[in-house]
Structure formats: C-alpha cells, structure tokens
C-alpha cells in the first residue's frame, strides 16, 4: 500500500546528492581510511557506510521532519551514529542533551543476505536476497503524555511521534540508495507487526494467515488497544480447538526486487494464505483479559460484557 508521502519523498530524494548525505565528513578523510579490505571501516562513523551524521540531519530537514518535531516541542535535534559493531549499525536521535528522557528515536540496522527456511516458502526464488534488516525501531515523544486519545500499547514508555509512515518512506529510499532488494524485520509485538503489514508481508504464509484471521475476528469487535494487550497477555483463543494463541515474532518483508515482489503477489502465495486462514478463528478470553489488565493497572475503555 503506497502511503501519501511516497511521490513527494521520491521527488525530494532525486535532488539529494552523495555530497548532501555525506556532508560534514572531514576533508582529510581519505578513501584508504574509509575502506579496509573492501569494507567500510567502523571508524568512518557512516551509517551503513553511506550516511553521515550531518547528512542525516540534512535529510531530516529537507523532508520536513525537523519542522514537524519542532511543532511538537522537540527542538535542538541531534543525531548519534554508532558503528562500533561492524555488522550492526545504530542511530539515536535526541531532542536536546543525550539522555533517555530526550531520546526520540532508536534505529538498529544490518544489511546483507538473509537465509530463509525454504520449507516455509514453496516457490521462493532459490537464493538468499540482500536485504536491509531492521533489528529495532523506536519512535517516541518523551514530552507527550498518554490519554484517552493516545492509549499506551505494549512496550511503550511514551506516546509515539505519529511519523511512522514518513519514517518508512525514508527507509525505503535508503534501501534503494543502498541497492538492496528489500527490507525485513521481526517485530516483538503483534500491534507492531500489524502496523508494519500496511507495507510488509510475512515470509511465512501461516503467520500472514494468522494476521488476517485476527483482523477478521477481533478488530471489528474490539479496539486496537484491547487486541494489542489481549495478545500480549496471551488472552486470545483459537475457537476451532479452544487452545490459547501465543504470538511468536517472525520475519516480515517489504520486497523491492521484481522477482521477490512477483513471489509474494503470486497466486501460489496468496492461495496458501487463504487456505491457512480457514484454520483459525479467534476470540478473546474476556475474563482472563480483565484480570490481566487490572493486575497491571491498565484501563479497559470498552464494554466487553456483550462480546464473544
């Protein structure tokens, strides 16, 4: 599903040069000091070997993020890049001094081939695609407070920034800039996976079927907040056999390469998902859910008495 920012962001990206995204690199930093044995040296402090700290700040400015953050009261934005691990790069964004109370973004990335379990992917191209792997993504507004319009979800210490779609477009542009075949991640929580599936699809068709069934059976009757916490507290039942459903993180992929796109849009994959979806019919164990919410001092904001 294309977000409303895609066309606009693509136009902006076409105007950005390599000098823009690597601005601030010292003039005396030679190619030899950047590259060792064919790999970018971690001492270069370039995110994924390409993006400098000042370059990322410039990207945030030209794509309108700085203005949006300032409108939220988040000023003096600064970026920290950690490339000390040669395989995993980390990016932190702060509003003001570098402390947890000012942390508005954490992003942990890897790039490289991913080895899929072929048994779960009949018909998948016989190779290991080169992907941008999102190990962790946190977006939060430490100056905001939860309320009835912004209820806390599992794993949240502060409300989100409301910039998820825009950030996703930046990550897609980054993936294309790096000439990678797509993005992949493994969300820890159901609600995160659900939000990612606006763009991503599960590599395992069985998990895609589970998500479809949960959307069909639960999200028409219950709020997203309720379903998120019910999943977190293991209060979901598969009514076909009355067994508890346990959420297990698994890979979601956003394919950008033609043959990967073709596979996940194929009749084979879609038919497999449809057939597997019939195996699942979900309901919430309301009694267990109510007890879990009260035990953890979480509010219930809808009448559950007349529902399933």
N, C-alpha and C positions, 0 to 999 in steps of 0.2 A: 504494500500500500504506500503510495507516494505521499509524503507529507506536503503541506502547503508551502514549505520553505525550500523545496528541492530546486526548483527552477531558479529562484532568486539566488540561492547559495552557489549554484553552478556558475552563474554569470559572474559573481564576485570572485570565485576561485580562479577563473580564467585570467583575471588581471593580476593575480599574485605570482610573483617570480620567485626563483630559488633564493635570490638575494633578500627578498622580503621575509621568507620563512626561516632564513638563517642569519638574519641581521643581529648584530651585536657580537659576532664571532671576532676574536682578536685578529688583527691584520697579520700578526706574526705567527699565526697558527697554520702550519704547513700541511700539505696533503699527507706527508710522511708521518706527522704527529697525529693525524686523524685516523689513519688506516694502518693496521698492523696485521700482517699475514692475510690480507684480503678482507679483514673485518674492521668495522668501525671500533676504535678504541673507546672503552667506557670513560676514559678521562676526557673525551671530547665533550661530554655532557650534552650531546644532541639527542633528543627523544627519538628513538628508533633510528638513530644515525642521520636524521634529516632536520628535525625541528629544534631551533634554538629557544632559549628562554625568552629573549626579546621578540623572536619571531612568533612565538605562541601568543604573547601579549598583543602583537600587531594583528594577528588573526582574530583574537577576541574583539579587538576594536573595530576592524573593518566589517565583521559580521554582526556587529551591533550588540555583542554580549556585555561590553563594559557599560554602555548606556543602560541596558536592562538591569544590570546588577546595581548600578548607582540609584536607579529608581526604587530599588528595594532597600536602600540604605546601606548597601555593601560597596564601600569605596576603598581606594588605595589597594587595588587588586595586584597581587604579586604571585609569581609562579616559581615553583621549585621543581627541578628535574633531578632524579636520582638514577644514574646509570651504573652504579657500582656493581650490580649484578649483570654480567654480560648477556644473559638470556632474558631477563625481565626488567623492563623499564617502568619507573614510577613517576607520576606527575601529581603535584599537590598545588592547589590554589587557595590563597588566603585573602581575606579582606582585613588588611592591617597587619599587625605583628604575626609572626609564625607560631601560633599556639592552637590547641584543639578548639578553643572557643571561637576562633576566627576561620576555621577550616571550612571551605565551601565546596571543595571538590577533591576527590582522590580517584586516580585512574592508574590501573596497573595493566600493562600491555606486554604481549610477546608476539613475535612473528616467526613463521616457519611452517613446515609441513605438519599436518596432523594425521595420525594413524587411526582410521576408523575400523570398527568391528564390522567386517564385511557381511557377517551373518544377519545383522540388523538392517542392512542396506542392499537388498536384492536389486541388481541392475545399476548400482552406483559405479561411476567411472573407475576403472581399475588403476588407481594411483592415489597418492597422498597429496591433496591440494595444499598450496601455500597460502596460509590464512593469517589475518590479524586476529590474535586471540585476546579477548577482553577478560582478564583474570578478575578484575574488580572495578566497579564504577560506583562512586558515591557522589550524589549531588544534594546539598542541604543548605538551608538558610538558618544559621545559628541565631539570627536576630528575630526570627519569627517564632510564634507560639502555636501549639495545636489548639483547635477549637472545633465546633460542630461542623464547620465547613471544611476543615483540614484535620481530619482524624489521623491518629498515628497508625502506621502499619508495622508489621513485624520487622525488626531490625533498625527502625528509625529512632534516632535520638532527637532530631529536629525535623520540621516540615521540609519538603523538597523545594527546589528552586522553581519548578514549573518550566524548566528549559530542556526537558528530555528530548523532545522532537528536534530541537535545534542542535543539541549536542550530537544526536545520532547522525544528522546530516554532515556535521563536521567529521565524524568518524568514518563515514562513507567516503567523503572526499579524501581523507587521509589514506584510507585503504587503496583508493585508486591512484593516488600520488605515489604510493609505495609499490604499485603494480602487483598487488596481491589479488587473489582470486575470490576473496570474500572475507567476512568476519564471523567469528564464532565466540560463544560464551556459554557458561554453565551457571545459571542463576541459582542462588541458595534457597530462594523463596518462591512460592507459587505466584504471588502477586507480581514479582519482578519478571518472572517468565511470561506471565500473561501480558504484561505491558510490552515486553520485547517482541511478542508474536504479531504485533502490527507490521513488523518488517521481517522477522526471523521465522524459521520453521524448525521443528525438532528433527534432528538427523534420524532418530529412531521413530518410525511411524506409529509405534504403540503409544509413545508419550504424546504425540500430536493428537492421537485419538482420545487419550485421557483428557487433554485440554479442551477438545471440542465437546466432550461429554459433560465436563464440569461447567462449561459455559452454557450449554443447553439446559442442564438440570438445575443449576444453582443460581446463576446470575440473573435469571428472570424473577426469581422469588426473593432473593436476598441481596443486600447491598454488597459492593465490592469489599468494603471494610469487614463485614461479617464473614464472607467467604475466605478472605485472606487469613483472618485469625482462626477460623474453624479448621483450615488446612494446617496452619502452624501448630495447633493444639491436637492434631490427629482426631478431629471430630467429624470427619467425612466417612460415610459408609457407602460401600457398593451394594445397592439394594438387590442385585442379582443373587448374591450369596451371603449378604449381611456381614461381610468382612470389612474391617477398618481399612481405609485407604491411607497409605503413607507416602507423602511427597518425597521423591528422590530426585535431586538435581541431575540434569542430563544436558547434553550439548544442544544448543540452538545455533543455527547457521543462517547467515544472510549471504546467499550466493551472488557473486557478481560476474563470474566467468560463465560463458554461454552454455557449456556442457553441464555445469552444476545447476544453473537455472533450469535447463531443459529437464534434468532428472527430477528436481523437486516439484516441477509443474507437470510431470508426466502422468498419464492415466494410470500407470502402474503404481506410482507412489500414492496418488490420490485415492485410487480404489482400495489399496491396502489400508489407508487411514479410515475410509468409510466402513470397511468390513470390521475393523478392530473397534470402532466407536460403538458398534452394536453390543459389544461385550460389557459395556459399562453403563450403569445408571446410578447416579449419586444422590444422596440426601445428607442432611446434617443431623447428627445426634444432638438434638437441641438441649437435652438435659445435661449431657457431658460438656457441651459448649458453654452453657450458662454457668456451670460450676467453675470451669476453667477461666472464664472472663472475670468472675467475681474474685477468684483466688488471686488473680494478677492485677486487681484494681483497674480493670478496663471496663469502660461503659458499653452497654448494649443500647443501641439507638433505634431499634425497630421492634415491632411486636412479633415474636416468634411463635406465639401460642397456637395460631391457626394454620401454621405452615408445616407440612410433612411431619 
